[in-house]
């Protein structure tokens, strides 16, 4: 049980929050200065780091403030439903109050403050996991010093706020179970907004299930509150697209690459073990060939050369070249629509047939290369997701690379990142409790989803789970150590 917080405790929390804010602000300010001096075009209004997802998060809010309609600027129904509105709503509020540029500044500041407050909640979360008070505070200090946990606070991406919200969700959930049922409602409100920010985090609703014996009649209203926001958004998605879809990126009226054909091509490519980056590079070259800015043969050859050798063995170079050449022909039909920024409201010649061809190729490839498609390729996803430092900021990747202190931090972060995942295995071999299951179950299921289904390798996808998993890992590993060490870290049952 977590004890009541006295004045001394409030002071410690305040100092911890200040430390977290100072560390995160310093790291992102230094990174910002490197970007300003070396690649200023990577910054939006010289404030936040630009990403390819910016438009889908920011533009709907700006358009709503201008016209009263929540939609992006791309043509077709995707403009109305591409991204769930959670993140854009926050940005829209700051923009409404301060204007666009100052709204960006306020957004980044908000993200820094939110993270700092979340770090202040870590001691309570740690103690709910069974750690003693002193190590709980030192763990929070340690996390505030490690940039691997807060690398996106100066970006306009959901990962700038989802790690903080996950910490708050679990803190309110566990405190609600231990102390106050009102905090359970707060946890559901946080989770409802969290899912509206990042729909794949809907798996976190599973965190309530281990507490069913305690919650009983409260479980249904709590789940209702948590799921109501995304349900309402899904009604909008269904209204515009005719289906329910947590991530409706592929639309048949889209004039850019993201049509059902692109989805079929990706489903084939990812089963061959190709990374998302390699796939998009190939598809972008096919698009450039369709525009007349790149040679057709070079584009098809590049697409084929990026595939695993088993693909050529299975289908043959001539058949594959014909497939990619046909893709270019279809993309060429899209180019006028894209230039005019209008939706495609009629079928494209040959698109349906090529979709069926990619689907057939996917089935045939898996059938003939099961070990590679279902074992080797997922193993490579694991390697790419786990074996890195999680130091995503430009300053760590470019200008400071090779610096002795930074390289020490890089290798230590990599070791810690690996430790978090490896120690999760300890969860399988120790006595389970409701709290550990509540954290581990959604994280493990999401990790398996990334490995076997999604496969679009991006380190940031697991970031919201890292802090809770680290705390759980410390508890798991410590429980295997001698009693005299356990007494230092773990509460007695």
N, C-alpha and C positions, 0 to 999 in steps of 0.2 A: 504493500500500500504506500502511496506517496503522501508524505506528511504535509501539513499546512505550511504555507510559506510565511515566514516572519520578516521583519524589517531587514535583517541581515541577508536573508534569501533574496529579497527584492533588489538589494544593492548588488548582489552577485550577478543576478540576471541582467541588471542594467549594464554592468561592466562587461558581461559576456556579449550582450547585444552591441555595445560600442566597439568591442574588439572585432567582432564579425563584420561590422559595417566598415571599420577602418581597413581591415585586410582586403575585403572584397573591393572596396572603392579604390584602394591603392593599386591592386592588380589590374583592374579594368581601366584606370586612368593611365597607367604606364602603357598598357596595350593600345589605348586610344592615341597616345602621343606617337607611338611607333607607326600606327596607321596614318595619322595626319601627315607625318613627314615622309613616309615611303609609298603608301598607296591610298591617297585621300579619297579616291573614287570608291573605295570600299565602305565609305561611311555615308549614311543618309543625313543630309543637312549638317554634316560634320558632328553628328551626335551618336547614332546607333550603328552597329555593324549591319551592312546590307546582306541579305540572303535571298536565294531564289524564291523563298516562300513569303517574302515581305508583302507582295501585292495582295495575296489571298488573305492575309491577316489584317492588313491596314486599310486597303482600298474600300472594302465594304463599309467600314466605319466612316471614312471620309465622305463616301457617296451618300450615306445615310444623313450625315450632317448637312449636306448640300441639297438633297432632294427628298429626304424622308423615306427613301427606299434602301433596304439593306441588300446590296448586291455589289459584286466586283465589276470591273470594267471589261472583262472578256465577254464575247458574244455567247448566246445560248443559255440554257437553264443552269449550267454549271456556275454561272455568275451569282446565282441566288442561293446555292447550297454547298459550294465547294468546301468551305471551312465552317465548322461549328463556330458560333459567334462569341464564345466566352472571352478569348483574348482580345478580340476586336472591340468588345464592349468596354473593357477597361481603357484601352487606347482612346476610344471615342469620348469617354468622359473627360480624360485629360485634355484632349484636343478641343473639346467644347469649352472648357474652362480657360485654357491657356493659349489656344491657337496651335497650328500644326507643329512648328519647330519647337516651341516651348513645351508643347504636349509630349514630344519625344523625350525632351530632357526630364520632364516630370515622370514619364513612364519608366525610364532607366532608373531614376532616383527611387521610384516606388519599388522596383524590382530589387534594388539593393537593400531597401528598408525591410521589405517582406522577407528576404533571405536572412537578414540580421535577426529579426524577430523569431524566425523559425529556428535559428541556432539557439536562441534563448529558451526554446521549448525542448531542446534535445535532452537536457538533464532529466526532465519529467518523463520523456519517452523512454530513456535508458533505464530509469528506475522501474517503470512498468514492465520492462523486459526482465527484471530481476537483478540488475546491477546495483551496487551500493552507491551511496550519494557522492563520495569523493571521486571515484573513477568516472562516474557519470558526468561530473563537471569537467574533468580533464579531457574526456572524449569530445565534449562540445568545443573546448578550446582547440583541440587538435583538428577537428573538422573545420573550424573557422580559419585555420592556418593553411589548409590544403586546397589550392585552386582547382584540383580535379573535381571538386564537388560543386563548384559554382562558376563554370566556364562560360555561361551564356547570359549573364546578368546584363550585359550591355548590348544584347541582340534583341530584335523584335521577333522572338520565337517563343513558343509555348514553354520550352525548356528553361526559359528565364524565370518562370513562376511555378511550374509544376513540382519541382523538388521541394520547394517551400510548402506548397499546399499539401503534399503527401505527408510531410512531417506534422503539420497541423492536424490533418485528418486522423493519423494514428494517435497523436497525443490526446485529442479530444475523445476518440473512441475508447482508449484504454482508461483514461481518467473517468469517462462516463460510466464504464463498467464498474470501476472501483468505488467511485464517490458519488457522482451526481448524474441522474438520468437526463437532466437538462443538457448536459454536455454531449449526450448521445445525439440529441437533435442538432446541436451545432456541428458535430462530426458529419451528419447527413447533409447539412447545408453546404459544408465545405466540399464534401464529395460530389454533391450535385453540380456545383459550379466547376469543380475540377474536371468532371467528365465532359461538361460543356466546353471546357478549354481544350481538352485532349481526349476524344472519345475512346481510344483504346484502353484508357485507364478505367473503363467500366468494369474491368476484372476486379477492381478493388471492392466492389460490392460483396465479393466472396469473403472479405475480411470480417463481415458480421456473422457469418454462418457458424464458426466454431463456438460462438457465444449464445447459440440458440437456447440452451438450457437456462441461461440467465435472462435473456431478453424476452423469450416467449411471445406474449402478446404485443410487445413493443417492436418486434422485428418487422412486421408488415408496415406500420406507419413510417419507421425509419427508412426502409427500402423505398417506400413510396416517395418520400422527400428526396432521397438520393437520385432516384431515376426520373422524377417528373421533368426536370429541365431538358434532358436529352430526349425524352419521349415527345415533348412538345416540338423540339427541333426536328425530330424524325417525321412528325406529321407534316411539317413544311417540306422536308425532303420528298416525302411521298406525293405531296401536292404537285410538285414541279417535275418529278422524275417518274412517278408511278410505282416506286418501290421504296423499301426501307433500306438504308445504306449508311453505315457509320462514316464512311469515307468515299463519297460519291465523286471520285475524281474523273472517271471515264464516262463521257456523255456522247451519244450518237449525233448530236448537233454541234459538237465542238469543232472548231476550225483549226485548232492546233494539234499537236501530236497525241494528246490525251483522249483518244477515241477507243471504242471497244477493240479495234485492231491492235492498238498499242498494248492493251491489257493481255490479249492473246499472245502477242509476241513476247512480253515479259514473262508470262507464265511458262512459256517454252524455255526462254533463255535462263531463267533462274534455276530450272531443274538441271541444266547442264553445269551448274556451279558458277556461272558468270555473276560478277558483282553488279550492283545497281549502277555504280559509276561507269563501269565498262559498257554496260547496256545502253545507258543514256548517251555516252560518247558515240556509239555506233548509230543510234537512232538520229542523233543530231546531224551526223554526216549524211545519212539518207535524206534528211530534210534539206540540207544544203544542196545536195544533188538535185532534188526536186525543184529547188529555186533556181537552179542553173549556176550555182556558185561553187560546185565541186563536181569532179568527174564521176559519172555513174559507176564505171568499172572500179575505180579506186574506192568508192564508197562501199560497194558490195564486197570487194576484197578485204577491206578493213573490218567490216562486220564479221566476215567469216574467220579472219585471222585471230580475232579476239575470243573465239570460241574454243572450248576444250577439244583436243584432238579426237576424242571419241565421237564428236558430232559429225566430223567429216567422214569418219569410218562408217557411221551409221547411215548417212544420207548421201554422201558423195558431193564433190565440189560443184558439179554441174547443176544438180537439183537445188542446192542451197543458193547458188548464184541466181537461179531463176526466181526463187522466192524473194530475195532481197531486191531484185530488179523489178518484180511486180509491186513490191512495197513502194518503191520510188514512183512508179507509175500512178499509184493511188494517191500518194502524197502530192503529186503534181496537180491532181484535181483539186486539192485542198488549198493550194497556194493563193488563188484569186480571192477565196473567201477570207483567208487570213489577212491578206493585204487590205481588204475592204472592211475588216473587223465585223463581219456578219456571220450568223450561224449557218450551218449546212442543214437545210431542211429537206433534202432529198438524198437518196442512197447514192453512194459512189460506186462506179463500175468496178467490179472485181473485188470489192472489200469483203463482202460476205464469204466469198470463196476462199480468200486468203486467211480469214479468221479460222475457217474450218481446217485449212491446211496447217496452220500453226498448232491448233488443238490436236490434230492427228499426229503431227511431229512430236508433240509433247508426250502423248501416250506411247508412241513407238519408241521414243528415246528411253523413257523410263523402263519400258518392257525389256529393251535390249541392254540397258546399262543401269540396272537397278542398284547395284552396289555403289556406283559413282553418284547417281542422282539422289539416293535416299540415305547414304552413309557418308561417303567422302565429301560431297558438297555441303551437307549440314555441318560436318566436322570443320570445314574451312570457315563456315559462318561463325562457329564457336571461337575459332582462333582469332578471327578478325574482331569479334565483339569483346573478347577477353584480354588478349595479349597486346595491350597498349596502355599508355599512361593516363588517358582521359584528359590530358592537358591540351585542350582544343584551341586555346587562344593563339592568335598570330604571333605574339611575342615569344611564345615557347617553341613554335614550329619553325620560325624563320630567323629573326634578328638575334635572338639569344641562344640559338642552337649552338652547342659546342662550349658554351660557358660552363665552367666546372660546377658552379652551384646549381645552375639550371639542369645540367645533366644528372647531378646527384638527385635533385628533386624528381626528374623524369623517371629514373630507375626505381626510386623509392615508391613513386606513385604507381608505376607498373606493378611492382611487387605487391602493393596494397590492393590494387585492383584485382590481381590474380588471387590474393588471399581471400577477398570477399567472395569470389565465386567458388573457390576450392572448399572453403570452410562451410559453404552452403551444403556440401555433401555431408558434413557432420550432422546436419539436421535430420538426415535419413537414418542415422545410427544412434540417436539419443532419444531419451524419453521426451515425447512431445507434450506441449501444453497449449492452451488455447491461444495465448499471445503469439507464440512462435509460429503456430499454424496460420494465424491471421496475417502475418507478414509474409511468410514463405510461400504460401499457396498461390496468391495472385502473381508474385514475382516469378516463381518457377514456371507457371503456366504461360506467362507473357514471354519468358525467355524461350520456351519450347515453341511458341508461336513464331517468334522471330527466326528460329533455327529452321523449322520444318515447313513453314507456310509463307511468311512474309519475305524473308531472305534478303531484303534490301538493306544491306549492312550499313548502319549508321550508329556510331558509339553513343550518340545523345539519346537514343530511344530508351536505354536502360537507366539513364541518369535519375529519373524520379524515384527509383527504387534503391539507389546506392546507399544513402544514409541509413534507412531502416535495415537494410541487409548488413551493413557494417556493424551496427549495434547488435543485431542478431548473431553475426559471426563471432563477435567478441564473447558473447554469452555462450555460444555453442562450443567454441574452442576452450574457453576457460573451464567449462564443466568437465572436461577430460583431464585437467591438470591435477596435481596433488592437492590434498585438502588444505594445506597451509596457504597455497596460492588462491584457491577458490574462496577462502575466507576473506581475502583482501578485496576481491572483485564482486562476489555474488552474495545476495541476501540469503539468509537462512530461511528454509521453508517453514 
